[in-house]
Amino acid sequence: MMGSESPVNEDFALVNQEQGIHVICDSTSGSGKGNYASEFVARQIQERLVNANRSLRDDEVHYQGAKRLQKMQEFMLSAFNEVGADFLKLGAQNPNFLNTHTSCIAVWLNDRFAIVAHLGNCRAYLYRGGKVFTLTKDHLAMELSKTVSKAIGPNLGTPDLLKIELEPNDILFLATDGLYSGLEKNGIPKLVQQMLDGADLRPIISQCAYTSRDHATLVQIQFPSESTGNVLKASDKIQLVSKTPLCRYMSYAEQSHIAALCQIEEFDAGTILVQEGTEGESMYLVAKGTLEVSVKGQFLVYKKPGEFLGEVSLIQQGKRTATAVAKDRVTLLSLQRSDLREAFKKDVELEKNFYRGMLEMVLDRLVEQGREIAKMKSV
């Protein structure tokens, strides 16, 4: 849905529901013909993702589950990089692409997951459970500036990649800056509510374009209302992840990414989940049930819903320092070190916020140990 206060609309959006591909672009151009650039970028990215879908279908036996999602992220990153390189070549030959910077968001759906790639200052929002969350961060040269620091064009950069797990009745919104800058503060939740109430958004979007003196475009992606049949909803997983000190400095989008990396596992009472002295590769978050933790055969502590263990395994390879056994039937989230490191390669901010949380957690434990030692000395 588009609105414009200019004879040349430099926004462009493509929706391919059959392939689960949605792309929105917004260009700023020294030639005043950014519409050519936006359409070129959107169509080229869509074409590459459609071809990638075909490749995944041709090798469907090999690419399933987590492996398929990982390959989708690789395809998405390649699509942006290849289109960016082609765009720069065209800039030297075609005046319509000269000194043009194109912001772009692409969303690729697969089952209950969405792969989101982002460059520039278009935005992606998630409506879930009556709340609206911003999933992307603007790439701006300075705060409050409208000059993008990286986009498809002369200031080409690596796109932010996000993997999120969706749940029934989720809605994703993609918006150009002409839309959100034309709204009053916190206007996106109000706009979403008007949409849910059945209001005609066209005059509202046109007013946004008039207010911002820019082009305004909104793409809505509705996730099916049917249940996925999972033991835990995406929001349940995010809530668990958000309670861990490791994720305390992460945004909702970053916590969503971590939650999407986690696998749901269920074990019967008596199952040994972690064995002292064995190599560790994953952290566990308790969703349901209780784990009994012991060291050298001596009971240490119970781990109940909302608690976690094995976090050291995420940052270094080493042997487990305790044994954990399911006291009753348990549901856990497991996060693999290899998956986390792969995510860090694609998102430096995610890595920074993770280690900030890790450092603070270690300091908190050192302080607590100091208090315990002081108590022992005072006895």
C-alpha positions as CSV (number, residue, x, y, z in Angstrom):
1,M,0.0,0.0,0.0
2,M,1.6,3.3,-1.1
3,G,1.1,7.0,-0.8
4,S,3.2,9.8,-2.4
5,E,3.7,13.5,-2.4
6,S,6.1,13.5,-5.3
7,P,5.5,12.8,-9.1
8,V,8.3,10.2,-8.9
9,N,7.7,7.5,-6.3
10,E,11.1,6.1,-5.2
11,D,9.5,3.4,-3.1
12,F,8.9,-0.1,-4.6
13,A,7.4,-3.2,-3.1
14,L,7.1,-6.8,-4.3
15,V,4.9,-9.5,-2.7
16,N,5.2,-13.1,-3.8
17,Q,2.9,-15.0,-1.5
18,E,3.3,-18.3,-3.3
19,Q,7.1,-18.2,-2.7
20,G,6.9,-16.5,0.7
21,I,9.0,-13.6,-0.5
22,H,8.3,-10.0,0.4
23,V,10.7,-7.1,-0.6
24,I,10.4,-3.3,0.1
25,C,12.8,-0.7,-1.2
26,D,13.3,3.1,-0.9
27,S,15.9,5.0,-2.9
28,T,17.5,8.4,-2.6
29,S,18.9,9.5,-5.9
30,G,21.1,12.4,-7.1
31,S,19.3,12.0,-10.5
32,G,15.8,12.1,-9.1
33,K,15.1,8.7,-10.7
34,G,15.4,6.5,-7.6
35,N,12.3,4.6,-8.8
36,Y,14.4,2.7,-11.3
37,A,16.9,1.7,-8.6
38,S,14.2,0.6,-6.1
39,E,12.5,-1.6,-8.7
40,F,15.8,-3.0,-10.0
41,V,16.9,-4.0,-6.4
42,A,13.5,-5.5,-5.4
43,R,13.1,-7.5,-8.6
44,Q,16.7,-8.8,-8.6
45,I,16.5,-9.9,-4.9
46,Q,13.2,-11.6,-5.5
47,E,14.5,-13.4,-8.6
48,R,17.5,-14.7,-6.7
49,L,15.3,-15.9,-3.8
50,V,12.9,-17.6,-6.2
51,N,15.9,-19.5,-7.7
52,A,17.1,-20.3,-4.2
53,N,13.7,-21.8,-3.4
54,R,13.9,-23.9,-6.5
55,S,17.3,-25.2,-5.4
56,L,16.0,-26.1,-1.9
57,R,13.1,-28.0,-3.4
58,D,15.4,-29.9,-5.8
59,D,17.4,-31.1,-2.8
60,E,14.6,-31.2,-0.2
61,V,15.9,-34.4,1.4
62,H,19.2,-32.8,2.3
63,Y,17.9,-29.4,3.4
64,Q,15.4,-29.9,6.2
65,G,14.8,-28.2,9.5
66,A,17.7,-26.2,10.9
67,K,19.9,-27.0,7.9
68,R,17.3,-25.6,5.5
69,L,17.0,-22.3,7.6
70,Q,20.7,-22.0,7.7
71,K,20.9,-22.4,3.9
72,M,18.1,-19.8,3.5
73,Q,20.2,-17.3,5.4
74,E,23.2,-18.0,3.2
75,F,21.1,-17.5,0.1
76,M,19.6,-14.3,1.5
77,L,23.1,-12.9,2.2
78,S,24.3,-13.9,-1.2
79,A,21.3,-12.2,-2.9
80,F,22.0,-8.9,-1.2
81,N,25.7,-9.1,-1.9
82,E,25.3,-10.0,-5.6
83,V,22.6,-7.4,-6.2
84,G,24.8,-4.8,-4.4
85,A,27.7,-5.6,-6.7
86,D,25.6,-5.5,-9.8
87,F,24.1,-2.2,-8.7
88,L,27.6,-0.6,-8.3
89,K,28.5,-1.7,-11.9
90,L,25.3,-0.2,-13.2
91,G,26.0,3.0,-11.4
92,A,29.0,3.6,-13.6
93,Q,27.0,3.0,-16.8
94,N,23.4,4.2,-16.2
95,P,22.6,7.7,-15.0
96,N,19.5,6.4,-13.4
97,F,21.7,4.6,-10.8
98,L,24.3,7.3,-10.3
99,N,24.8,8.4,-6.7
100,T,21.7,6.4,-5.7
101,H,21.4,4.7,-2.3
102,T,18.7,2.1,-1.9
103,S,17.3,0.9,1.5
104,C,15.9,-2.6,1.4
105,I,14.2,-5.1,3.6
106,A,13.5,-8.7,2.3
107,V,11.4,-11.3,4.2
108,W,11.5,-14.9,3.3
109,L,9.0,-17.2,5.0
110,N,9.5,-21.0,5.6
111,D,7.0,-22.9,7.6
112,R,6.8,-21.0,11.0
113,F,10.1,-19.1,10.5
114,A,11.0,-15.8,8.8
115,I,14.4,-14.8,7.5
116,V,14.7,-11.0,7.5
117,A,17.5,-9.1,5.8
118,H,17.9,-5.3,6.1
119,L,20.0,-2.5,4.8
120,G,19.3,1.2,5.2
121,N,16.3,2.9,7.0
122,C,13.2,0.9,6.0
123,R,11.8,-0.9,9.0
124,A,10.2,-4.2,9.9
125,Y,7.7,-4.5,12.7
126,L,6.1,-7.5,14.4
127,Y,2.6,-7.4,15.9
128,R,2.2,-10.1,18.5
129,G,-0.2,-10.5,21.4
130,G,-1.5,-6.9,21.2
131,K,2.0,-5.4,21.1
132,V,4.2,-4.0,18.3
133,F,7.9,-4.7,18.3
134,T,10.5,-3.0,16.0
135,L,12.7,-5.8,14.5
136,T,15.3,-3.7,12.6
137,K,17.7,-0.9,13.5
138,D,18.1,2.1,11.1
139,H,21.5,2.3,9.4
140,L,22.1,6.1,9.8
141,A,25.2,8.1,9.6
142,M,24.2,10.0,12.8
143,E,21.3,9.7,15.2
144,L,18.3,11.7,14.0
145,S,19.9,12.0,10.6
146,K,18.2,10.8,7.4
147,T,21.5,9.9,5.7
148,V,21.9,6.2,5.6
149,S,25.3,4.8,6.6
150,K,25.0,1.6,4.5
151,A,22.6,0.6,1.8
152,I,22.7,-0.9,-1.7
153,G,24.8,1.7,-3.6
154,P,28.1,3.5,-3.1
155,N,27.9,2.9,0.7
156,L,27.2,-0.8,0.2
157,G,27.4,-2.8,3.5
158,T,26.6,-6.3,4.8
159,P,22.9,-6.6,5.6
160,D,21.6,-7.4,9.1
161,L,20.2,-10.9,9.1
162,L,17.5,-12.0,11.5
163,K,15.8,-15.3,12.0
164,I,12.5,-15.2,13.9
165,E,10.0,-17.9,14.8
166,L,6.4,-16.9,14.2
167,E,3.3,-18.0,15.9
168,P,-0.4,-18.0,15.0
169,N,-1.9,-14.5,14.3
170,D,1.5,-12.8,14.1
171,I,1.6,-9.9,11.6
172,L,4.8,-8.5,10.1
173,F,4.8,-5.0,8.7
174,L,7.5,-3.5,6.4
175,A,7.5,0.3,6.1
176,T,9.6,2.9,4.3
177,D,10.8,6.0,6.3
178,G,8.1,8.1,4.6
179,L,5.5,6.1,6.4
180,Y,6.9,6.0,10.0
181,S,8.3,9.5,10.0
182,G,4.9,10.8,8.9
183,L,3.3,9.4,12.0
184,E,3.1,10.9,15.4
185,K,5.4,9.4,18.1
186,N,4.4,5.8,18.7
187,G,2.1,6.0,15.8
188,I,2.8,2.5,14.4
189,P,0.8,0.7,17.2
190,K,-2.1,3.0,16.5
191,L,-1.9,2.4,12.8
192,V,-1.8,-1.4,13.4
193,Q,-4.9,-1.1,15.6
194,Q,-6.7,0.9,13.0
195,M,-5.9,-1.8,10.5
196,L,-7.2,-4.6,12.8
197,D,-10.4,-2.6,13.3
198,G,-10.9,-2.7,9.5
199,A,-10.1,1.0,8.8
200,D,-9.1,2.0,5.3
201,L,-5.4,2.8,5.6
202,R,-5.0,4.5,2.2
203,P,-6.0,8.0,3.4
204,I,-3.8,7.5,6.5
205,I,-0.8,6.5,4.4
206,S,-1.4,9.4,2.1
207,Q,-1.4,11.7,5.1
208,C,1.9,10.2,6.2
209,A,3.4,11.0,2.8
210,Y,2.1,14.6,3.0
211,T,3.5,15.1,6.5
212,S,6.9,13.6,5.8
213,R,7.1,15.1,2.3
214,D,8.2,11.7,1.1
215,H,6.8,8.5,-0.3
216,A,5.1,6.2,2.1
217,T,4.8,2.4,1.6
218,L,3.5,-0.3,3.9
219,V,3.5,-4.1,3.3
220,Q,1.5,-6.4,5.6
221,I,2.4,-10.1,6.1
222,Q,-0.2,-12.1,7.9
223,F,0.9,-15.4,9.5
224,P,-1.8,-18.1,9.5
225,S,-4.1,-18.5,12.6
226,E,-3.7,-22.3,12.8
227,S,-1.7,-23.7,15.6
228,T,1.7,-25.1,14.7
229,G,1.3,-27.9,17.2
230,N,4.5,-27.0,19.1
231,V,4.9,-27.7,22.8
232,L,6.0,-24.0,23.2
233,K,5.0,-21.0,21.3
234,A,7.5,-18.6,19.9
235,S,6.6,-16.0,22.6
236,D,7.1,-18.6,25.3
237,K,10.6,-19.3,24.0
238,I,11.5,-15.6,23.9
239,Q,10.2,-15.1,27.4
240,L,12.5,-17.9,28.6
241,V,15.5,-16.5,26.7
242,S,14.9,-13.0,28.0
243,K,15.2,-14.2,31.6
244,T,18.8,-15.4,31.2
245,P,21.5,-12.9,32.2
246,L,23.2,-13.6,28.9
247,C,20.3,-11.9,27.0
248,R,19.5,-9.0,29.4
249,Y,21.0,-6.4,27.1
250,M,19.5,-7.7,23.9
251,S,16.6,-6.1,22.0
252,Y,13.4,-8.0,21.4
253,A,14.5,-8.7,17.9
254,E,17.9,-10.1,19.1
255,Q,16.1,-12.2,21.8
256,S,13.8,-13.5,19.1
257,H,16.8,-14.5,17.0
258,I,18.3,-16.4,19.9
259,A,15.0,-18.1,20.7
260,A,14.7,-19.2,17.0
261,L,18.1,-20.9,17.3
262,C,16.9,-22.9,20.3
263,Q,15.6,-26.4,19.8
264,I,12.7,-27.8,21.9
265,E,13.6,-31.1,23.6
266,E,11.6,-33.3,25.9
267,F,12.9,-36.0,28.2
268,D,11.4,-38.6,30.6
269,A,12.2,-38.7,34.3
270,G,15.6,-40.3,35.0
271,T,17.2,-39.2,31.7
272,I,20.8,-38.0,32.1
273,L,21.0,-34.7,30.1
274,V,24.4,-33.6,31.2
275,Q,27.2,-35.9,32.4
276,E,30.0,-34.5,34.5
277,G,33.4,-34.9,32.7
278,T,32.0,-35.1,29.2
279,E,32.4,-32.5,26.5
280,G,29.8,-29.8,26.4
281,E,28.4,-28.1,23.3
282,S,25.0,-26.6,24.5
283,M,23.2,-24.6,27.1
284,Y,19.8,-25.8,28.4
285,L,16.9,-23.6,29.5
286,V,14.2,-25.3,31.6
287,A,10.7,-24.7,30.3
288,K,8.8,-27.4,32.2
289,G,9.7,-29.9,34.8
290,T,12.8,-30.0,37.1
291,L,16.4,-31.0,36.7
292,E,18.5,-32.4,39.6
293,V,22.1,-31.2,39.4
294,S,24.9,-32.9,41.3
295,V,28.7,-32.7,41.5
296,K,30.8,-35.9,42.2
297,G,27.6,-37.7,43.2
298,Q,26.6,-35.0,45.7
299,F,23.3,-33.1,45.3
300,L,23.9,-29.5,44.4
301,V,20.7,-27.8,43.3
302,Y,17.4,-28.2,41.5
303,K,16.9,-26.3,38.2
304,K,13.3,-25.3,37.7
305,P,11.4,-23.5,34.9
306,G,13.0,-20.2,33.9
307,E,16.5,-21.4,35.1
308,F,19.4,-22.6,32.9
309,L,22.7,-24.6,33.0
310,G,25.6,-25.3,30.7
311,E,26.1,-21.6,29.7
312,V,29.9,-21.9,29.8
313,S,29.7,-24.3,26.9
314,L,28.5,-21.5,24.7
315,I,31.8,-19.6,24.9
316,Q,34.4,-22.3,25.2
317,Q,34.9,-26.0,24.6
318,G,35.5,-28.0,27.8
319,K,34.2,-30.7,30.0
320,R,31.0,-30.5,32.0
321,T,31.5,-29.7,35.7
322,A,28.2,-31.2,36.9
323,T,25.6,-33.9,36.1
324,A,22.0,-33.0,35.4
325,V,19.2,-35.6,35.5
326,A,15.5,-35.1,34.7
327,K,13.6,-35.4,38.1
328,D,10.3,-35.6,36.2
329,R,9.3,-35.2,32.6
330,V,11.0,-32.0,31.3
331,T,10.8,-29.7,28.4
332,L,14.0,-27.8,27.6
333,L,15.3,-25.3,25.1
334,S,18.8,-26.2,23.9
335,L,21.2,-23.7,22.3
336,Q,24.2,-25.0,20.5
337,R,27.6,-23.2,20.6
338,S,28.0,-23.7,16.8
339,D,24.7,-22.1,16.0
340,L,25.4,-19.2,18.3
341,R,28.8,-18.6,16.7
342,E,27.3,-18.7,13.2
343,A,24.8,-16.0,14.3
344,F,27.6,-13.8,15.7
345,K,29.3,-13.8,12.3
346,K,26.2,-12.2,10.8
347,D,25.4,-9.8,13.6
348,V,28.2,-8.0,15.5
349,E,25.7,-6.2,17.7
350,L,24.2,-9.5,18.9
351,E,27.6,-10.8,19.8
352,K,28.5,-7.6,21.7
353,N,25.3,-7.7,23.7
354,F,25.7,-11.4,24.5
355,Y,29.2,-10.9,25.9
356,R,28.1,-7.9,27.8
357,G,25.5,-10.0,29.6
358,M,28.0,-12.8,30.1
359,L,30.6,-10.4,31.7
360,E,28.0,-9.0,34.1
361,M,26.8,-12.5,35.0
362,V,30.4,-13.5,35.9
363,L,30.9,-10.4,37.9
364,D,27.6,-11.0,39.8
365,R,28.8,-14.6,40.6
366,L,32.1,-13.3,41.8
367,V,30.4,-10.8,44.1
368,E,28.1,-13.6,45.5
369,Q,31.1,-15.9,46.1
370,G,32.9,-13.1,47.9
371,R,29.9,-12.7,50.2
372,E,29.8,-16.4,50.9
373,I,33.5,-16.4,51.8
374,A,33.0,-13.4,54.0
375,K,30.2,-15.2,55.9
376,M,32.4,-18.3,56.4
377,K,35.2,-16.2,57.8
378,S,32.8,-14.5,60.2
379,V,31.5,-17.7,61.7
